[in-house]
Amino acid sequence: MAEEKRAKVSGSYLEYKDKPLVREENTIVYGDLNEKCILILEIMSFKEVDGKKLPKDVLIQVIDSKDPTKIIRQGRKEGLHDAFSFGLTWLDMALKAEA
């Protein structure tokens, strides 16, 4: 059975390490839908620093790209930087486990 290949969304969007990085409101999605899994960051709360609204609590999920209800790994971190760093590590481990 041939593997299904999904086309990239038309238009311009941000890429990080050759993978799409898309944000819509409080949800950030990172990864290639043609791979086994993707990373979802859900900003749960914000804090105000010097008059700017910054993400505080972030839910991290590595999910199956073909079945979004299947959560491979989940956690929570404070701050977007830590959440994204942990999420990238978890995503990389999940993609290597596939091979």
PyMOL commands that set and color helices and strands:
alter all, ss='L'
color gray80, all
select helices_A, chain A and resi 80-98
alter helices_A, ss='H'
color red, helices_A
select strands_A, chain A and resi 14-16+19-24+27-30+37-43+46-49+52-55+57-64+71-78
alter strands_A, ss='S'
color yellow, strands_A
deselect
rebuild
show_as cartoon
